[in-house]
């Protein structure tokens, strides 16, 4: 079957036909069709992505795109069987009041998590492959053309091709796009074992070509494009043997060969199901989260790969740790890098930009929908709240005798059932109110209304009399205010 994109969407209400645009592009083997649609807008005050893990998050132009993922509320051993899978697509804009936008659910691939994505720069599109859904692993392929891309408004298109029998359905693999080809490596099969096969897919030919296998089964790894002839693969492991790696390998396309170039070194442990982002201007890889031999890890690491091709040397730096009470959702979270200005670099050679961290789950498989931002130059984390970005402290900062800041930390656990813990810091002594509100702005309960000293404070809240749903925790003094969203599950 020739490769093609097929998009079907029902016209609703009084939407006129002229609002739909059909574009046709001929290829060497078939026809690509895109049906372009309009979509509603949602602001951060009216809607927010549901908690999830195993989703994808990429940057196209200046927007973040979050797709799919899953949510489960049982132990890790049963997380796939109990998961509820998503296939919604979200946009996030840093420099716009309308922060989130949801769209294209009817055109989207089936609900899934653990899929692999990369950007095809020639057409400003997102390439998506595989993943795990309610029926197990899949091996389909999709391309998404975002609003403002080469083909106009956004749309998903499925690629129909002859997938060889050797290409098993998989999840927790990687996909990298170089020119007119995609490279798909490893992953986990239906039996829960790691895979070592490596494939090349041709966009214009629709053909699959098996390449040299990776030296060992690998899943939950990271991979980035160094140049038109080289890929870098790092970390991961084999879930079948419960093995975690911190090795780094280089693949050369022209010779179809793998070469080990080192490991991430101290203090980066062997880690699987890691989240990573590639800073192309500065040639840095940022990695966070995942599972190690000793459990989950939440540290942020930076690998300097700018000299890997010439020297084979890898420089690893541990940048930041989260306060343990603040961020525990470090498995199957996602990182993305957004430069302040495209290809802009500081005098010291570092790229100026932000890392964005969204979603993930903790050791109990409880998911989150926190959106966090890391200022690379300033080594500062912030969280997106209903009132905008709010700086949060890291463990490294806390170890110094810095004065306390005014901070309301995210309640934990969240979502919660019954009791949740609320921690906050006051920068000075004064009258403090800690209240609970519903989504209509009605005050439900007052937890604190008293004069308190500067420093750290903790409050435990039981919501036995409230129905399940979304609530807001507000910390307020005479000069400052901070609001957090809490989800009560009944």
N, C-alpha and C positions, 0 to 999 in steps of 0.2 A: 504494500500500500504506500502511495506517495505521502510524504509528510505534508500536513496542512494544519491550519488553525481553524477550529470550528467553535463559534460562539453563538449560543441561542439565548435570547432573553425576551420575555413576554412584554408587550406594550401594555401599560396600565393607565386607567383613567382617561383623561382627555389629552394625553401626551400625543403631540402631532408627529406624523411620520417624518417631517423635515428635521426633527430633533435627533433623528437617527442618521448616521452617516456610514456608508459602506465604502471601504477602501479595499482594492484588490492589488496584490503585488505578485507578479509572476516570478517563479524560481526555476532552477534547472530541472526540477523533478515534480513540480506541482504548483498549486495555487495557495497562497496564504490569504485568508479572509479575516477581517476584523470588523465587528459590529460595535460602533461607538455609542455610548449611552451617557445620559446625564445622571446625577446622583444628588441626594440630599446632603446638607452640611450639618454637622453636630459640633457644638462647642464643648470645651472642657467643663462648663457649668451644667450641661444637660446630658452628657454621655461620656463614657469612659470604657476602654476595653475591659472585658472580664478577666479575672485572674487566670493565668495560664503558664505552662511550661512547654518546652520542646517546640516552640514556634520558630519563626524566622524573622529577622530584622535586618534590613539593608537600607543603604542610602542611595537615592537616585536624585541627582541635582542637589537640592537643598532640603529634601524631604525624607523622613524616615518612613519605611513601609513595614508594617507588622502583619504577618499572615499566619493563620492557623494556630496550632498548639493544642494542648489538652489540659484537663483539670481533674484531679482525683483526690479523694480524702481518706485513703486507706494507706497501709504500709507500702513501702517501695516494692516489695515482692509481688504485690497484686495491682500495681499502679496502672498497668495497661488494661487489665480486665475490668477495672472499675472506672476507667477514665471516661469523661465526656469530651469528645473531640470537636474542634472548631474549624471552620473554613471561612471566617470573616477576615476582611482586609481593612487595615486602618492606616491612615496617614497621620503623621505628626510633623508640625511645622514649628521651628524654634522661634522664628521672628514674626509670628502672626498671632492675633488674639484668638482666632479659631485654631485651637491646638490639635484637636482630633477630628477625623472624618472617617466614617465607615461607609463601605460601598461594595458593589459588585458581588454580593453573596450568591446571586443566582448564576453567575457566570463562573464562579470559582471552582477549583478542583474539590473533590470530596473531602470531608473533614479529616484532618490528620495532624500528627506531630512527628518530630524527628526527620522532617524532609530537609533537602539540601537546596540552597539557592546561590546564585551569583548574578552579577550584572553583565549584560551583553552591551558594551558601550557603542558598538556600531549602530544599533537601533534604539539605544537608551531604554532597554527593556530588562526585565527580571526573568531569569531562567530558573525553573523549579522542577525538581525531580524527586520521586519516591516519597518515603515516609511510612508511618504506621497509622492505620485507622481502626475502626471498630472490627473489621474483618481480618486484620493482620497487615503485614507489609504489602506495599504496592510498588509497581515499577513504571508508572506513567510519567509523562513529561508535559510541562506547560510553559508558556511564555506569557508574561504580563507586560502590557504597554501602558505606562502611567499617563495621567493627564499631563499635557505639555510635552510628551515624548514625540518621537518621529512620526507617529501615526495619529496624533491628536489626543482625544479624550481616552480615559483608561478602559481596558478590556482584557479579559483573560482569553487565551486560546490554547486548546489542547493540540499537542503534536501527535499525530497518528503515524506510527512507524513500526517496522518489523523488529521487535526486540528479540534478540537471540535467546534460545532456551537457556544458555549458560548464564545469562544476566538475570540473577534471582532477584525477586522483590526484596527491598532492604530499607532500613532506616538508620539514623545516626551515621550516615556516610557524608562525604563532601562532594561538591561540584564546583569546578572552576572553568570559566569561559576564557579562551584565548582565541582571538580572531573568529573564525567561522566554526570552531570546534568547542565542545564541552568535554571535560575530563572528570569522570566519576570514579571515586575510590572507596573501596571497603564498605563498612557498615555492618549491621546486624541482620541476620536472616530470621526466618520464621521460627526456627528452633532456638533462637537466642544465642547463636554462635557468631563470632566475628568472621568477616570475610576479608580475603586478601586480593581479590581480583580488581583489575584496573581497566577502565574502558574509555574509548574516545568516541564521541558522537558528532557526526557532521550535520550542521544545520541545513545545508543546501542539498546534501545527498541523502539524508535520512538513514545513513548507514552506521552500524556499530562496529568498532574495531577493537578486539582485545589487545591490551598492551602488556608489558612485563608486570607480573604480579608484584605486589608489595612484599618485602621480605618476611612479613608475618601477618596473621589476621589482625585487622585494625578496625576499631569503631570508636565513635565519640572523639575523634581527633580534630585537628585544625589543619587547614591548608590555604596557602596564599600564592598568588602569581607574582614571581619576582621580575620576569621579563617575558618576551615572546617565546623563549625556549626553556624556561625553568619554572618549576613549582617547588614550594617548600612545604613539607608535611611535618607536623610536630604533635607530641603527646598522644593521647588516645590509649587504647588497650584492647584486650580481648575479653568480652563479657562471658564467653563460654568457659574460660579458665580463670576468670576473675583476676586478670593481670592488667596492670597499669604501666604505661610507658612515660618516660620523659625524654625519649630520643628525638632527634631531628634528622630528617632525610631530605635530600635534594633529588628531584627528578629532572632529567634532561630529555626534552621531547625529540630533538634531532637524532639522538642515539638510542632512545627508548631504554634508558638505564637509570637505576636507583643508586644513590651513594649516601652513606651515612656521614653527616658532617658534624656530629657531636650530640650533646644533650643539653637540656635547659640548665643543668647545673644547680648548684646550691643558691638559694634555698628552694627552688621550684621542685616539688615532688613529682613522681609519676602520677598522672591524673587523666581520668577519662570523663567524657561528657563535658568538656571544657567549652567556655564561650570565648570567642576571640574577635579581634578587629584589626585590620591592616591599615596603617598610616602610610599611604603610598608616597607622599612627598618626603617624609623623613625616614622611610624604610624601617618602621618600627611595627612590631606585632604586640598587641596588648591582649593578655589572657586573664581570665577570671573564673572562679567557681569550679565545679566538677567534683568528682569523688576520687579519693586517694585510698591507700591502704589503711589509713587511720581515720577515715570518714570524710565529711565534706570540708572543703577549704574555700574561704571567701576572699583571700588576698588578691590584689591586682598586681600582675607582673608585666614587665616590658622587656621584649627581646629586641636587640639591635641586630638586624639582619642586613644592614647596608653593605657590609664587607664580606658577606658569606660567599659570594661568587669568586672573589679574588683571594681571600685568605682562609676561608672555611671556619672562621672564628665566630662564635656566638656570645654576645654579652647579655647577661640577664640581670635585671634590676627589680627588686621588690619595691613597689611604689607605695602601696597603701593597704591598710586593713580597716575593715569596718568595725565599729563598736559592736560587740557580739550581740547585745540586746537589740540593736537596731536592725541589722540585716542578716537574716539566716536563710534566705531563699536563694541559695547559691548552686543548686543543681538544675541543669537545663534552662538557665537564664540566657540572655542574649546581649551581646555588645555590638555597637556600631560606632564608627568614627565619622565625624563631620568637621571639616576644616572651617575656620572662620572665614577664610578667603581661599578659593581654589588655588592649590599649589603654592600657598604662601608659607614662607619659612622665616623663623626668627634669625637673628644674627648668630646664635649659637648652633644653628642647624636643626633645631627642633621645630616640628610643625606646630602651628598655632591652631588649636581646635579643641573640640570636646569629644569625650566618649559618652555614649548613652547606654544605660543598662536598664533592661525592662524584663519583668516577669521572673519566673523560676519557681522552684519549690524547695521546701525544707525537708528534714529527715523524716517527717511524718507525711510526706507527699501533699502537704497543703500548699496551694499555689498563691501567688501574689500578682497584683497588677501595678506595683510601684514603678514609676519612671524616675530614674536617677541620672544625674549628669556629673561627669568628672572633668574639671578644668585641668588639663594636662600641665600647663605652665604654672598654675598656682597650686597644684596638688590639693584641690578642694572639691569635695563632693557636695551636691545639692539635690534636693528632691522636688519634683513638680507637685505642688499642692493646688487646692482650689483657688488660692490667692497668688499663685505664681511660684517661682523657684525660691526655695528656702535652703540656706547653707546648713549642712550637717557636719558634725565633727567626726574625725576618724580616730582610731585607736592610737595611732602614732601621735596625733595632736594631744590626746587626752593624757599621754604619759608625761607631757610637759606641764609646768605649773601655769597654764594659761587661765585667765579669768573665765568664769562660766558665761556662756552665751544664753540668750533667750531661745529655747528650743522645745518644741513639743515633738517627741519621738513618735514613730508609728506604734500604735498599740500592738501588743503581742499576746497571744496569736491573733492574726487577722487574715482571713475570716475566723470568727470565734463562735463558740457555742457554750453559753453560760457565762464564764468569767474570763476577763481579759485584763492584762496589765498595762497601765499607762505610765510612762516615765517622761519627765520633763525637767528642764533646767531654767533657773531664773538668774538673770544678770545682776539683780539688786533686790533688796528687801522692799516689799510693798503688798498692796491688796491684790489678791489673786482669785480669779474665778475659773473653774473648770466645769464646763457644761456639756450636756448631750442634746443635740438637735436632730430632728427628722429632716427628710428631703424637702419638706415644705417650709422649713425655717422655724418650726415650732420648737420651743425649748421643752425637752422631755424630762430632764433631771439635772440638778445641780450637785456636783460631786465635791467641789471645793469652793468655799466663799470665805476667805480668811486672809490675814496677814501672814506671809511666809518669808523666810530668810532666803538670801541668794544661795544658789547651789543646786544639787540634784534632789529630785523628789520623785516619789512613786505612789501610785494610787491603783487599787484593784477594784474593778467594776463588774458587778453581776447584773445581767440583763434578763433576769428570769421572767419579768412581767411584760416584756416587749415582744412583738411579732418579729419574725425574721425579715431582714431587709437591709437597706443602706442607712447609716446614721453618720453624724458628724460630731467629732470631739473638738471643742473649742477651748483653748487656753487664752486668757485675757488678763492684762494688767491695765493700769491707767494710760499707758503709752504704747503697748505692744499687743499683738494678737496673732494667734497661729491656729489653723484648723486642719484636722486630719479626717480622712474618710475611714469609717469602720464598717465591716460587713458582718451582720449577725445571722447565723444559720440556725434554723430550728427544724 
